[in-house]
Amino acid sequence: MSSPQISGLLGPVVALNAWTFAMEVWMYAVRIPFLEKHRIAADNTITKSQLDAKTPTSVRWKVDNFNHLFEQPTQFYAISLVLAFARHGKNEKLDVYLGWAYVGARILHSLVHVTTNNVMRRFFLFALSSGILATMTGRAALLVF
């Protein structure tokens, strides 16, 4: 019995998921000490807007970025699986390159967001990753329609 082929496109999927966990650890590493220092963790009456107003931007950036990793990247996960399944696990080099390019752009976007939060750099990286994802979506559409 032959083993099923594993698509090379699954590597970028796992890598972006691992990056999301890394950002979660970084977020908690800065957020929990802040909450404890200011005794916010014990206050269950504080609203999100009140918490945001008290939280330094350098801490909030990590929280915001972690949340952003559950927005557009969910489309990446879905379209990557569509490409992998539609190709029956066979590697299409361009799909794999696009997958890694998307992950690279998202990691760079995260690093800019959580360190300097330079909006124009973030926008460029977001637009780049969006273009890559749109290309992947178009390639998937050609396979399934």
TORMI-552180 format. One record per residue (C-alpha): residue in three letters; chain; x, y, z. Coordinates in steps of 0.1 Angstrom, whole numbers, plus 2048, in hexadecimal, padded with zeros to 3 digits. Layout:
BEGIN
atom res: ALA chain: A x: X y: Y z: Z .
...
END
This chain:
BEGIN
atom res: MET chain: A x: 800 y: 800 z: 800 .
atom res: SER chain: A x: 80F y: 821 z: 7F6 .
atom res: SER chain: A x: 80E y: 83E z: 80E .
atom res: PRO chain: A x: 7FB y: 85E z: 804 .
atom res: GLN chain: A x: 80E y: 87B z: 7F6 .
atom res: ILE chain: A x: 812 y: 898 z: 80E .
atom res: SER chain: A x: 80F y: 8BA z: 7FD .
atom res: GLY chain: A x: 82C y: 8D2 z: 802 .
atom res: LEU chain: A x: 812 y: 8EC z: 807 .
atom res: LEU chain: A x: 80B y: 8DE z: 829 .
atom res: GLY chain: A x: 82D y: 8EB z: 835 .
atom res: PRO chain: A x: 823 y: 910 z: 833 .
atom res: VAL chain: A x: 802 y: 907 z: 844 .
atom res: VAL chain: A x: 814 y: 8F8 z: 862 .
atom res: ALA chain: A x: 82D y: 914 z: 862 .
atom res: LEU chain: A x: 813 y: 92F z: 864 .
atom res: ASN chain: A x: 801 y: 91C z: 87F .
atom res: ALA chain: A x: 821 y: 919 z: 893 .
atom res: TRP chain: A x: 828 y: 93E z: 88E .
atom res: THR chain: A x: 805 y: 945 z: 89D .
atom res: PHE chain: A x: 80E y: 931 z: 8BC .
atom res: ALA chain: A x: 82F y: 944 z: 8BE .
atom res: MET chain: A x: 81C y: 965 z: 8BD .
atom res: GLU chain: A x: 804 y: 958 z: 8D8 .
atom res: VAL chain: A x: 821 y: 951 z: 8EF .
atom res: TRP chain: A x: 830 y: 973 z: 8E8 .
atom res: MET chain: A x: 80E y: 983 z: 8EF .
atom res: TYR chain: A x: 80A y: 972 z: 910 .
atom res: ALA chain: A x: 82E y: 979 z: 91A .
atom res: VAL chain: A x: 828 y: 99E z: 918 .
atom res: ARG chain: A x: 803 y: 9A0 z: 921 .
atom res: ILE chain: A x: 801 y: 98B z: 940 .
atom res: PRO chain: A x: 81D y: 99E z: 952 .
atom res: PHE chain: A x: 80C y: 9BF z: 949 .
atom res: LEU chain: A x: 7EA y: 9B2 z: 956 .
atom res: GLU chain: A x: 7F9 y: 9A6 z: 976 .
atom res: LYS chain: A x: 80E y: 9C5 z: 97C .
atom res: HIS chain: A x: 7EF y: 9DB z: 979 .
atom res: ARG chain: A x: 7D8 y: 9C3 z: 98A .
atom res: ILE chain: A x: 7C1 y: 9C2 z: 96C .
atom res: ALA chain: A x: 7BF y: 99C z: 96B .
atom res: ALA chain: A x: 7AA y: 99D z: 98B .
atom res: ASP chain: A x: 792 y: 9B7 z: 97E .
atom res: ASN chain: A x: 776 y: 9A5 z: 96C .
atom res: THR chain: A x: 762 y: 9C5 z: 967 .
atom res: ILE chain: A x: 77B y: 9D6 z: 94F .
atom res: THR chain: A x: 76F y: 9DA z: 92B .
atom res: LYS chain: A x: 784 y: 9D3 z: 90C .
atom res: SER chain: A x: 786 y: 9F8 z: 904 .
atom res: GLN chain: A x: 790 y: A00 z: 928 .
atom res: LEU chain: A x: 7AB y: 9E5 z: 926 .
atom res: ASP chain: A x: 7B7 y: 9F2 z: 904 .
atom res: ALA chain: A x: 7BA y: A15 z: 913 .
atom res: LYS chain: A x: 7D0 y: A09 z: 92F .
atom res: THR chain: A x: 7E5 y: 9F1 z: 91B .
atom res: PRO chain: A x: 806 y: 9FF z: 90C .
atom res: THR chain: A x: 806 y: 9FE z: 8E6 .
atom res: SER chain: A x: 824 y: 9E6 z: 8E6 .
atom res: VAL chain: A x: 80F y: 9CC z: 8F9 .
atom res: ARG chain: A x: 7F0 y: 9D3 z: 8E5 .
atom res: TRP chain: A x: 802 y: 9CE z: 8C4 .
atom res: LYS chain: A x: 80A y: 9AA z: 8CD .
atom res: VAL chain: A x: 7E5 y: 9A4 z: 8D6 .
atom res: ASP chain: A x: 7D9 y: 9B4 z: 8B6 .
atom res: ASN chain: A x: 7F1 y: 9A0 z: 8A1 .
atom res: PHE chain: A x: 7E8 y: 97F z: 8B1 .
atom res: ASN chain: A x: 7C3 y: 987 z: 8A9 .
atom res: HIS chain: A x: 7CC y: 990 z: 885 .
atom res: LEU chain: A x: 7DB y: 96D z: 881 .
atom res: PHE chain: A x: 7B8 y: 960 z: 883 .
atom res: GLU chain: A x: 7AB y: 976 z: 867 .
atom res: GLN chain: A x: 7B9 y: 974 z: 844 .
atom res: PRO chain: A x: 7D0 y: 956 z: 84C .
atom res: THR chain: A x: 7B0 y: 941 z: 850 .
atom res: GLN chain: A x: 7AB y: 946 z: 82B .
atom res: PHE chain: A x: 7CF y: 93B z: 825 .
atom res: TYR chain: A x: 7C9 y: 91A z: 838 .
atom res: ALA chain: A x: 7A9 y: 913 z: 825 .
atom res: ILE chain: A x: 7B7 y: 91B z: 802 .
atom res: SER chain: A x: 7D7 y: 907 z: 809 .
atom res: LEU chain: A x: 7C3 y: 8E9 z: 812 .
atom res: VAL chain: A x: 7AD y: 8ED z: 7F2 .
atom res: LEU chain: A x: 7CD y: 8EE z: 7DD .
atom res: ALA chain: A x: 7DC y: 8D0 z: 7EF .
atom res: PHE chain: A x: 7BD y: 8BB z: 7EB .
atom res: ALA chain: A x: 7B5 y: 8C6 z: 7C8 .
atom res: ARG chain: A x: 7D8 y: 8BC z: 7BD .
atom res: HIS chain: A x: 7D4 y: 89B z: 7D0 .
atom res: GLY chain: A x: 7F3 y: 8A2 z: 7E5 .
atom res: LYS chain: A x: 809 y: 8A7 z: 7C7 .
atom res: ASN chain: A x: 821 y: 8C5 z: 7CA .
atom res: GLU chain: A x: 81C y: 8E2 z: 7B3 .
atom res: LYS chain: A x: 83C y: 8F7 z: 7B9 .
atom res: LEU chain: A x: 82B y: 918 z: 7B3 .
atom res: ASP chain: A x: 810 y: 910 z: 7CD .
atom res: VAL chain: A x: 82B y: 907 z: 7E7 .
atom res: TYR chain: A x: 83F y: 926 z: 7DF .
atom res: LEU chain: A x: 820 y: 93C z: 7E2 .
atom res: GLY chain: A x: 818 y: 92B z: 803 .
atom res: TRP chain: A x: 83A y: 932 z: 811 .
atom res: ALA chain: A x: 83A y: 956 z: 804 .
atom res: TYR chain: A x: 818 y: 95C z: 815 .
atom res: VAL chain: A x: 826 y: 94E z: 836 .
atom res: GLY chain: A x: 845 y: 964 z: 833 .
atom res: ALA chain: A x: 831 y: 983 z: 82C .
atom res: ARG chain: A x: 81A y: 97C z: 84A .
atom res: ILE chain: A x: 838 y: 976 z: 861 .
atom res: LEU chain: A x: 848 y: 996 z: 856 .
atom res: HIS chain: A x: 827 y: 9A8 z: 85A .
atom res: SER chain: A x: 825 y: 99B z: 87E .
atom res: LEU chain: A x: 848 y: 9A5 z: 886 .
atom res: VAL chain: A x: 842 y: 9C9 z: 879 .
atom res: HIS chain: A x: 821 y: 9CA z: 88C .
atom res: VAL chain: A x: 82E y: 9BF z: 8AE .
atom res: THR chain: A x: 84F y: 9D3 z: 8AD .
atom res: THR chain: A x: 84C y: 9F4 z: 89B .
atom res: ASN chain: A x: 828 y: 9F3 z: 88E .
atom res: ASN chain: A x: 832 y: A07 z: 870 .
atom res: VAL chain: A x: 810 y: A09 z: 85F .
atom res: MET chain: A x: 81E y: A0E z: 83B .
atom res: ARG chain: A x: 835 y: 9F0 z: 83E .
atom res: ARG chain: A x: 818 y: 9DC z: 84D .
atom res: PHE chain: A x: 801 y: 9E6 z: 831 .
atom res: PHE chain: A x: 81B y: 9DD z: 816 .
atom res: LEU chain: A x: 820 y: 9BA z: 826 .
atom res: PHE chain: A x: 7FA y: 9B6 z: 82A .
atom res: ALA chain: A x: 7F4 y: 9BF z: 806 .
atom res: LEU chain: A x: 810 y: 9A8 z: 7FB .
atom res: SER chain: A x: 802 y: 98B z: 80F .
atom res: SER chain: A x: 7DF y: 993 z: 801 .
atom res: GLY chain: A x: 7EC y: 992 z: 7DE .
atom res: ILE chain: A x: 7FC y: 970 z: 7E4 .
atom res: LEU chain: A x: 7DD y: 963 z: 7F3 .
atom res: ALA chain: A x: 7C8 y: 970 z: 7D6 .
atom res: THR chain: A x: 7DF y: 95E z: 7BE .
atom res: MET chain: A x: 7DC y: 93E z: 7D1 .
atom res: THR chain: A x: 7B6 y: 942 z: 7D1 .
atom res: GLY chain: A x: 7B6 y: 947 z: 7AC .
atom res: ARG chain: A x: 7CB y: 928 z: 7A7 .
atom res: ALA chain: A x: 7B3 y: 914 z: 7BC .
atom res: ALA chain: A x: 795 y: 921 z: 7AA .
atom res: LEU chain: A x: 7A4 y: 915 z: 789 .
atom res: LEU chain: A x: 7A7 y: 8F2 z: 798 .
atom res: VAL chain: A x: 784 y: 8EF z: 7A6 .
atom res: PHE chain: A x: 76E y: 902 z: 78E .
END
